[in-house]
């Protein structure tokens, strides 16, 4: 005999919104499984019950074992295939190699219900789950649209989220907090970012969805993906310690980043390369490594001002610290402090196939050293020498002011291109 699993989505109003098909499936089941609050909706069920307390994989494994010979129903919140247990259950059933029949009967998801209550169209809303996920990257991701639904947990609750937005001056959002949607404790409240940041966490129910609707909030704080040098704080009087805008545009383009790329910026100085890379890799991670303590507050200011919370600043002298970072898809070395051989060796051992390593050379000595390094290691590389001139006023006229020439060694690791 082969059993079956019927996965039923249920709202906070319990049986009231379930279809007759869902109710019949429960009535015919030999075992009913779910969280405590879900099982309480069915006091009349006379069969066996299996309560979920902790350990999701073990719990699902038990259900699959029972379903090999019996018909069972599993209760889950809302739409089980929307940030619910449905995806993992289907994966585990397939991996078990059984012939268990699986049927999913959904209810509206929490986001659908929240949008209806807030009178927000749901066709263009983007969902971000912070449930058991880090907060870092949230601000960067909300630069990609105007309407968002945030799935929260006790650690990353709506008050903490609002305080985090406040830290990055992301204040011009309409926030709608939806709690216990569909249930007798349902509550819908609208806040400004500052109002919610000042609310007591004790006044927030754990079952909630937080909606964000852009009002007058400019993208990236009003700064573009590629910015002029004047938009960055720089360390003075050391001539700014910044890769100039025209060179920066070429470097970031040649790194061939994707939204999910991991990028290292070694010798970050002002952080300008890392910041513009972070805007392109908005769903990825960027690591700025800098050993000059005077540069650290400068990078932090630029990180905050450009809204790139997917950027992590690491105070170290490379190659120290590189082994602890996730493998990169792209690396830029703007300064090596005499450690270029160790840095390149570590980078090339970790770089993903097809990934890019760009070395910046401003002296003839560095050009010669990098050339020999590439040639002796038989890297796939190309060298470009860039020089730009920018107009400057001269009395009633305009003249060109030449910037220092720079050599870029663009090294590609063997393998498929990213």
C-alpha positions as CSV (number, residue, x, y, z in Angstrom):
1,X,0.0,0.0,0.0
2,X,1.2,3.5,-0.8
3,X,0.1,6.4,1.3
4,X,-0.3,10.1,0.5
5,X,0.5,13.6,1.8
6,X,-2.0,16.4,1.6
7,X,-0.3,19.7,2.5
8,X,-2.9,22.2,3.5
9,X,-2.4,25.9,3.9
10,X,-4.4,27.4,6.8
11,X,-4.9,31.0,7.9
12,X,-5.0,32.5,11.4
13,X,-8.8,32.2,11.2
14,X,-8.5,28.4,11.3
15,X,-11.2,26.3,9.6
16,X,-13.3,29.2,8.6
17,X,-11.6,30.0,5.3
18,X,-10.7,26.4,4.4
19,X,-12.4,24.9,1.3
20,X,-14.6,21.8,1.4
21,X,-11.8,19.9,-0.4
22,X,-9.4,20.8,2.4
23,X,-11.9,19.9,5.1
24,X,-12.6,16.6,3.5
25,X,-8.9,15.8,3.2
26,X,-8.5,16.4,7.0
27,X,-11.6,14.2,7.8
28,X,-10.2,11.3,5.7
29,X,-6.7,11.5,7.0
30,X,-5.2,8.8,9.3
31,X,-2.7,11.3,10.8
32,X,-2.9,15.1,11.1
33,X,0.4,17.0,11.6
34,X,1.2,20.6,12.2
35,X,2.2,23.2,14.7
36,X,0.4,23.4,18.0
37,X,-1.7,26.4,17.0
38,X,-2.8,24.7,13.8
39,X,-3.8,21.4,15.5
40,X,-5.9,23.4,18.0
41,X,-8.2,24.3,15.1
42,X,-9.3,20.6,14.8
43,X,-10.3,19.4,18.3
44,X,-12.8,17.0,16.7
45,X,-10.2,15.1,14.8
46,X,-10.1,11.6,16.2
47,X,-7.1,10.2,14.4
48,X,-3.4,10.4,15.4
49,X,-1.8,13.8,15.7
50,X,1.9,14.6,15.2
51,X,2.8,18.0,16.7
52,X,5.7,20.0,15.3
53,X,7.9,21.5,18.1
54,X,11.4,21.7,16.7
55,X,13.8,20.1,14.3
56,X,12.2,20.5,10.9
57,X,14.1,17.9,9.0
58,X,13.5,15.2,11.6
59,X,9.9,16.1,11.7
60,X,9.5,15.9,7.9
61,X,11.4,12.6,7.8
62,X,8.9,11.1,10.2
63,X,6.0,12.4,8.1
64,X,7.5,10.9,4.9
65,X,8.0,7.5,6.7
66,X,4.4,7.4,7.9
67,X,3.1,8.5,4.5
68,X,4.7,5.4,2.8
69,X,1.7,3.4,4.1
70,X,-0.9,5.9,5.4
71,X,-2.8,8.9,4.2
72,X,-1.8,12.0,6.2
73,X,-2.5,15.7,6.2
74,X,0.1,18.3,7.1
75,X,-1.1,21.8,8.1
76,X,1.1,24.9,7.4
77,X,0.5,28.6,7.4
78,X,-1.0,30.4,4.4
79,X,0.6,29.2,1.1
80,X,2.9,26.3,2.1
81,X,5.0,26.9,-1.1
82,X,5.6,30.6,-0.2
83,X,8.5,30.7,2.3
84,X,6.9,27.7,4.0
85,X,7.7,24.0,4.5
86,X,6.3,23.0,1.1
87,X,9.6,23.3,-0.9
88,X,11.6,21.3,1.6
89,X,8.9,18.7,2.0
90,X,8.7,18.2,-1.8
91,X,12.5,18.0,-2.0
92,X,12.7,15.4,0.7
93,X,9.9,13.3,-0.8
94,X,11.7,13.2,-4.1
95,X,15.0,12.4,-2.4
96,X,13.4,9.5,-0.6
97,X,12.6,7.8,-3.9
98,X,9.1,6.8,-2.8
99,X,5.9,6.8,-4.7
100,X,4.1,8.9,-2.2
101,X,1.3,11.1,-3.8
102,X,1.6,14.7,-2.7
103,X,-1.2,17.3,-3.1
104,X,-1.0,20.9,-2.0
105,X,-4.1,22.9,-1.1
106,X,-3.1,26.5,-0.5
107,X,-4.6,29.5,1.3
108,X,-3.7,33.1,0.5
109,X,-0.2,33.9,1.5
110,X,0.5,36.4,4.3
111,X,1.8,38.9,1.7
112,X,-1.4,38.6,-0.3
113,X,-3.5,39.3,2.8
114,X,-1.2,42.1,3.9
115,X,-1.4,43.9,0.5
116,X,-5.2,43.7,0.5
117,X,-5.4,45.2,4.0
118,X,-2.9,48.0,3.1
119,X,-4.6,48.6,-0.3
120,X,-1.2,48.0,-2.0
121,X,-1.2,46.2,-5.4
122,X,0.7,42.9,-5.1
123,X,1.7,42.4,-8.7
124,X,5.0,44.3,-8.4
125,X,5.8,43.7,-4.7
126,X,9.2,42.2,-3.9
127,X,9.5,39.8,-1.0
128,X,12.5,39.8,1.3
129,X,12.7,37.2,4.1
130,X,14.7,38.1,7.2
131,X,13.6,35.0,8.9
132,X,16.8,33.4,10.3
133,X,18.8,35.5,7.8
134,X,21.2,38.4,8.4
135,X,20.0,42.0,8.1
136,X,23.1,43.0,6.1
137,X,22.1,43.7,2.5
138,X,18.6,44.8,3.2
139,X,19.2,48.5,2.4
140,X,21.0,47.6,-0.8
141,X,18.1,45.3,-1.9
142,X,15.4,47.9,-1.3
143,X,17.1,50.1,-3.9
144,X,15.8,47.7,-6.5
145,X,12.1,48.7,-6.3
146,X,9.3,50.6,-4.7
147,X,7.2,48.1,-2.9
148,X,8.4,45.4,-0.5
149,X,7.1,42.8,1.9
150,X,9.5,41.8,4.7
151,X,9.1,38.5,6.4
152,X,10.4,38.9,10.0
153,X,11.4,36.9,13.0
154,X,11.9,37.6,16.7
155,X,15.4,38.8,16.2
156,X,14.8,40.9,13.1
157,X,11.4,42.2,14.2
158,X,9.8,45.3,12.7
159,X,11.2,47.7,15.3
160,X,14.7,46.5,14.7
161,X,14.2,46.8,11.0
162,X,13.0,50.4,11.3
163,X,16.0,51.3,13.5
164,X,18.3,49.7,10.9
165,X,16.6,51.8,8.1
166,X,17.0,54.9,10.2
167,X,20.8,54.2,10.5
168,X,21.0,54.5,6.7
169,X,18.7,57.5,6.5
170,X,16.1,55.5,4.6
171,X,13.3,57.4,6.2
172,X,10.9,58.3,3.4
173,X,8.9,55.0,3.4
174,X,5.3,54.2,4.2
175,X,5.4,51.2,6.6
176,X,2.4,49.1,7.2
177,X,2.6,46.5,10.0
178,X,0.1,43.7,9.6
179,X,-0.3,41.3,12.6
180,X,-2.3,38.1,12.9
181,X,-3.8,38.4,9.5
182,X,-7.2,36.9,9.2
183,X,-7.4,36.0,12.9
184,X,-9.3,37.5,15.8
185,X,-6.2,39.3,16.9
186,X,-5.7,41.0,13.5
187,X,-4.2,44.4,13.6
188,X,-3.1,46.8,10.8
189,X,-1.1,49.8,11.7
190,X,0.7,52.5,9.6
191,X,4.0,54.1,10.7
192,X,6.7,56.4,9.5
193,X,10.2,54.8,9.8
194,X,11.0,57.0,12.8
195,X,7.7,56.2,14.5
196,X,8.2,52.4,14.2
197,X,11.8,52.7,15.3
198,X,10.6,54.3,18.5
199,X,7.9,51.7,19.2
200,X,8.4,49.1,22.0
201,X,9.1,45.6,20.8
202,X,6.6,44.4,23.4
203,X,3.9,46.0,21.4
204,X,4.7,43.9,18.3
205,X,3.1,40.5,17.7
206,X,5.4,37.7,16.5
207,X,3.1,36.8,13.6
208,X,3.5,39.8,11.3
209,X,4.4,41.0,7.8
210,X,5.9,44.5,7.3
211,X,5.2,46.3,4.1
212,X,7.4,49.1,2.7
213,X,6.1,51.5,0.1
214,X,8.5,54.1,-1.3
215,X,7.3,57.7,-0.9
216,X,9.9,60.5,-1.5
217,X,12.9,58.2,-0.7
218,X,15.5,58.6,-3.5
219,X,17.4,55.6,-4.8
220,X,20.9,55.2,-3.3
221,X,20.3,58.4,-1.3
222,X,20.1,60.4,-4.5
223,X,23.5,59.0,-5.7
224,X,24.0,57.2,-9.0
225,X,25.4,53.7,-9.6
226,X,28.5,55.5,-10.9
227,X,29.4,58.8,-9.1
228,X,31.8,61.7,-9.5
229,X,34.7,61.9,-7.1
230,X,33.0,64.7,-5.2
231,X,30.3,62.3,-3.9
232,X,32.9,60.5,-1.8
233,X,34.6,61.4,1.4
234,X,38.4,61.2,0.9
235,X,41.4,61.2,3.1
236,X,43.3,64.5,2.9
237,X,45.8,65.8,2.3
238,X,47.0,62.6,0.7
239,X,45.6,63.6,-2.7
240,X,42.3,62.0,-1.9
241,X,43.4,58.3,-2.0
242,X,40.7,57.6,-4.5
243,X,40.6,55.8,-7.8
244,X,39.4,58.6,-10.1
245,X,36.0,58.4,-11.6
246,X,37.0,57.7,-15.3
247,X,39.3,54.9,-14.2
248,X,36.8,53.6,-11.7
249,X,34.1,53.2,-14.4
250,X,36.4,51.0,-16.5
251,X,37.5,48.9,-13.5
252,X,34.0,48.2,-12.3
253,X,32.9,47.4,-15.9
254,X,35.8,45.0,-16.4
255,X,35.1,43.1,-13.2
256,X,32.0,41.7,-15.0
257,X,29.9,41.6,-11.9
258,X,26.4,40.0,-11.6
259,X,23.8,40.9,-8.9
260,X,25.0,37.9,-6.8
261,X,28.7,38.3,-7.2
262,X,31.2,38.2,-4.4
263,X,33.9,40.8,-4.8
264,X,37.1,41.7,-2.9
265,X,38.6,45.2,-3.0
266,X,42.1,45.0,-1.6
267,X,43.7,48.3,-0.6
268,X,40.3,50.0,-0.6
269,X,41.4,53.5,0.5
270,X,38.2,55.6,0.2
271,X,36.1,52.5,-0.8
272,X,34.9,54.0,-4.1
273,X,35.6,50.8,-6.1
274,X,34.0,48.6,-3.5
275,X,31.0,50.9,-3.2
276,X,30.2,51.0,-7.0
277,X,30.8,47.2,-7.1
278,X,28.4,46.7,-4.3
279,X,25.7,48.6,-6.1
280,X,26.1,46.3,-9.1
281,X,26.3,43.2,-6.9
282,X,23.3,44.3,-4.9
283,X,22.3,40.7,-3.9
284,X,25.9,39.6,-3.4
285,X,28.7,40.6,-1.0
286,X,31.6,43.0,-1.3
287,X,34.6,43.0,1.1
288,X,36.8,46.1,1.4
289,X,40.2,45.3,2.9
290,X,42.2,48.2,4.2
291,X,45.1,48.4,6.7
292,X,45.5,52.2,7.0
293,X,43.5,53.1,10.2
294,X,43.0,56.6,8.9
295,X,41.0,55.2,5.9
296,X,38.6,53.2,8.0
297,X,36.2,56.1,9.1
298,X,36.3,57.4,5.5
299,X,35.2,54.0,4.1
300,X,32.5,53.8,6.8
301,X,31.1,57.2,5.9
302,X,31.0,56.4,2.2
303,X,29.3,53.1,3.0
304,X,26.6,54.8,4.9
305,X,26.2,57.7,2.5
306,X,25.9,55.4,-0.6
307,X,23.5,52.9,1.2
308,X,25.7,49.8,0.5
309,X,25.1,47.6,3.5
310,X,26.2,44.5,1.5
311,X,29.8,45.9,1.9
312,X,31.9,44.6,4.8
313,X,35.0,46.5,5.9
314,X,37.9,44.4,7.1
315,X,40.9,46.1,8.7
316,X,43.8,44.0,7.7
317,X,46.9,43.9,5.6
318,X,46.4,41.5,2.8
319,X,47.0,38.6,2.2
320,X,46.1,38.3,5.9
321,X,42.4,37.7,6.3
322,X,41.8,36.5,2.7
323,X,41.5,32.9,3.6
324,X,38.5,33.6,5.9
325,X,36.5,35.3,3.1
326,X,34.0,33.5,0.8
327,X,35.5,32.7,-2.7
328,X,35.4,35.8,-4.9
329,X,34.0,36.1,-8.4
330,X,36.0,39.4,-8.9
331,X,38.9,41.1,-7.2
332,X,40.5,44.5,-7.5
333,X,43.9,45.3,-6.0
334,X,44.4,49.0,-5.7
335,X,47.2,48.7,-3.1
336,X,49.4,45.8,-2.0
337,X,51.9,47.3,0.5
338,X,54.6,45.2,-1.0
339,X,52.6,41.9,-0.7
340,X,51.5,41.6,-4.3
341,X,53.0,38.0,-4.8
342,X,51.2,36.6,-1.7
343,X,48.0,38.5,-2.6
344,X,47.9,37.2,-6.2
345,X,48.7,33.6,-5.2
346,X,45.9,33.6,-2.6
347,X,43.4,35.3,-5.0
348,X,44.1,33.0,-7.9
349,X,43.7,29.9,-5.7
350,X,40.3,31.1,-4.5
351,X,38.9,32.9,-7.5
352,X,36.0,31.2,-9.2
353,X,36.6,29.9,-12.8
354,X,36.1,32.7,-15.3
355,X,36.5,35.3,-12.5
356,X,38.4,38.5,-12.9
357,X,41.5,39.9,-11.0
358,X,42.4,43.4,-11.8
359,X,45.8,44.8,-10.6
360,X,46.3,48.6,-10.6
361,X,49.8,49.9,-11.3
362,X,50.8,53.6,-11.2
363,X,54.6,53.3,-11.2
364,X,56.9,51.8,-13.8
365,X,58.3,49.5,-11.1
366,X,54.8,48.0,-10.5
367,X,54.2,47.6,-14.2
368,X,57.3,45.6,-14.6
369,X,56.7,43.5,-11.5
370,X,53.1,42.7,-12.5
371,X,54.1,41.9,-16.1
372,X,56.7,39.4,-14.9
373,X,54.2,37.9,-12.4
374,X,51.6,37.3,-15.1
375,X,54.1,35.9,-17.6
376,X,55.9,33.6,-15.1
377,X,52.6,32.1,-13.9
378,X,51.2,31.9,-17.4
379,X,48.0,33.8,-16.5
380,X,45.4,34.7,-19.1
381,X,45.7,38.5,-19.0
382,X,45.6,41.7,-20.9
383,X,47.2,45.1,-20.0
384,X,45.6,48.5,-20.7
385,X,47.1,51.9,-20.1
386,X,44.5,54.5,-19.3
387,X,44.9,58.3,-19.1
388,X,42.2,60.8,-19.0
389,X,42.1,64.6,-19.1
390,X,39.4,66.7,-17.5
391,X,38.4,70.2,-18.3
392,X,39.5,73.0,-15.9
393,X,38.7,76.7,-16.0
394,X,41.6,79.1,-17.0
395,X,40.4,82.7,-16.7
396,X,37.6,82.9,-19.3
397,X,38.7,79.7,-21.0
398,X,38.7,76.0,-20.4
399,X,41.8,73.8,-20.5
400,X,42.5,70.1,-20.0
401,X,44.0,68.9,-16.8
402,X,45.7,65.5,-17.3
403,X,45.3,62.9,-14.6
404,X,48.1,60.4,-13.9
405,X,48.2,57.4,-16.3
406,X,47.4,54.1,-14.8
407,X,48.0,50.5,-16.0
408,X,45.4,47.8,-15.4
409,X,46.3,44.2,-15.6
410,X,43.1,42.3,-16.2
411,X,43.6,38.6,-15.3
412,X,41.0,35.9,-16.1
413,X,41.1,32.6,-14.3
414,X,40.8,29.7,-16.6
415,X,37.3,28.2,-16.8
416,X,33.8,29.3,-18.0
417,X,33.3,33.0,-18.1
418,X,31.0,34.5,-15.5
